[in-house]
Amino acid sequence: MNTIEQQLWDYIDGKLNESSIKAIEEKIESNAGIKAKYEELLKLNSIFNALDLDEPSMSFTKNVMESIALVPAPVAMKTKVDKKIIYGIGGFFILSLLSLLGYVIYNSTLSMPKFRFNTNLNFRVDQYITPTVLYSFLFFDLVIGLVFLDQFLRKKVARK
């Protein structure tokens, strides 16, 4: 359904605001194709309004609802995937990546520049390890230990 047809249906049903109503009325007056479509939809709407819809009896509705209640709820299918297939696909990708890496290494020319490593190993440990750093480290370890102990105890209680 195109937008002009949807707008015409909304106009016929009275679902539009003031500005949209004026815009649709202008389109109907100015365009003969839209006016013909509007008249066609008006006839169709009057035919729909003239139809008398039959409602099913209450016993029919009750019988249908009772039969639906007796049908068991569908259970999600649980399919089992063979692990050999998963391992085969994973192995294929790992083998492909390794072969690609091997190809790149084989075709590359790797040369290392001369590297001089002059180090001065004279540094003062007491300058970096202060009591504040040591206490902070121990506090952090204590907090992590308590978190792990809490998780361990919660798992132990949950098993019982």
C-alpha positions in Angstrom: 0.0 0.0 0.0 1.5 3.3 -1.0 1.6 6.4 1.2 -1.2 8.3 -0.6 -3.5 5.4 -0.3 -2.7 5.1 3.4 -3.3 8.8 3.8 -6.7 8.5 2.1 -7.7 5.6 4.3 -6.7 7.6 7.4 -8.7 10.6 6.0 -11.8 8.4 5.5 -11.4 6.8 9.0 -10.9 10.3 10.6 -7.5 9.5 12.1 -5.7 12.7 10.8 -5.1 16.0 12.5 -6.2 19.4 11.1 -3.2 20.2 9.0 -3.1 16.7 7.4 -6.9 16.9 6.7 -6.4 20.2 4.8 -3.4 18.8 2.9 -5.3 15.7 1.8 -8.4 17.8 0.8 -6.1 20.0 -1.4 -4.6 16.9 -3.0 -8.1 15.4 -3.7 -9.3 18.7 -5.3 -6.1 19.3 -7.4 -5.4 15.8 -8.7 -8.0 13.8 -10.6 -6.2 10.5 -10.0 -6.2 11.0 -6.3 -9.9 12.0 -6.4 -10.8 8.8 -8.4 -8.8 6.7 -5.8 -10.6 8.6 -3.0 -14.1 7.9 -4.5 -13.1 4.2 -5.0 -12.0 3.9 -1.4 -15.2 5.6 -0.2 -17.3 3.0 -2.1 -15.2 0.2 -0.7 -15.5 1.6 2.8 -19.3 1.8 2.5 -19.4 -1.9 1.3 -17.3 -2.9 4.3 -19.7 -1.0 6.6 -22.7 -2.7 5.0 -21.4 -6.2 5.7 -22.9 -7.9 8.7 -20.2 -9.9 10.5 -21.4 -13.2 12.0 -20.0 -14.0 15.4 -19.5 -17.6 16.4 -21.7 -18.9 19.2 -20.5 -18.9 22.8 -20.4 -22.7 22.8 -18.2 -22.8 19.7 -15.8 -20.4 21.4 -15.8 -22.4 24.6 -15.2 -25.7 22.8 -12.3 -24.2 20.9 -10.7 -22.7 24.0 -11.1 -26.1 25.8 -9.5 -28.0 23.0 -6.6 -25.5 22.9 -6.1 -26.0 26.7 -5.8 -29.8 26.2 -3.1 -29.5 23.6 0.3 -29.6 25.3 2.5 -26.6 25.0 5.2 -27.0 22.3 8.6 -27.8 23.6 11.7 -26.2 22.1 13.6 -28.7 20.0 16.9 -29.6 21.4 19.2 -30.8 18.6 22.5 -32.3 19.5 25.4 -31.2 17.3 28.1 -33.7 16.8 31.3 -32.4 18.4 33.4 -34.0 15.6 31.9 -31.5 13.2 32.7 -28.5 15.4 36.2 -29.8 16.0 36.6 -30.4 12.2 35.6 -26.8 11.4 37.8 -25.4 14.1 40.7 -27.5 13.0 40.2 -26.4 9.4 40.3 -22.7 10.4 43.4 -23.2 12.7 45.2 -25.1 9.9 44.3 -22.3 7.4 45.6 -19.6 9.7 48.8 -21.5 10.4 49.4 -22.1 6.7 48.8 -18.4 6.0 51.2 -17.4 8.8 53.8 -19.9 7.5 53.5 -18.5 3.9 54.0 -15.0 5.1 57.0 -15.9 7.2 58.5 -18.0 4.4 58.2 -15.1 1.8 59.3 -12.3 4.1 62.9 -11.1 4.3 63.6 -10.5 8.0 66.7 -8.7 8.9 67.4 -7.4 12.4 69.3 -4.1 12.9 72.2 -4.0 15.2 70.9 -3.5 18.7 72.9 -2.1 21.5 71.6 -2.6 24.9 73.4 -0.4 27.4 71.8 -0.6 30.8 72.5 0.8 34.1 71.5 -1.6 36.7 72.3 0.7 39.6 69.0 1.7 41.0 67.8 2.0 44.5 65.0 -0.4 45.4 64.2 1.5 48.6 63.3 4.6 46.5 60.4 2.7 44.8 59.2 0.3 47.5 58.0 2.6 50.2 55.8 1.5 53.1 52.8 3.1 51.4 53.3 1.0 48.3 53.8 -2.1 50.4 50.6 -1.5 52.5 48.6 -0.7 49.3 49.8 -3.9 47.7 48.9 -5.9 50.8 45.5 -4.3 51.1 44.7 -5.0 47.5 45.7 -8.6 47.9 43.5 -8.9 51.1 40.5 -7.5 49.2 41.0 -10.0 46.3 41.5 -12.8 48.7 38.2 -12.0 50.5 36.3 -11.8 47.2 37.6 -15.2 46.2 36.8 -16.6 49.7 33.3 -15.2 49.5 32.7 -16.8 46.1 34.1 -20.2 47.3 31.8 -20.1 50.4 28.8 -19.1 48.4 29.3 -22.0 46.0 29.8 -24.4 48.9 26.5 -23.2 50.5 24.6 -23.4 47.2 25.6 -27.1 46.8 24.0 -28.1 50.0 
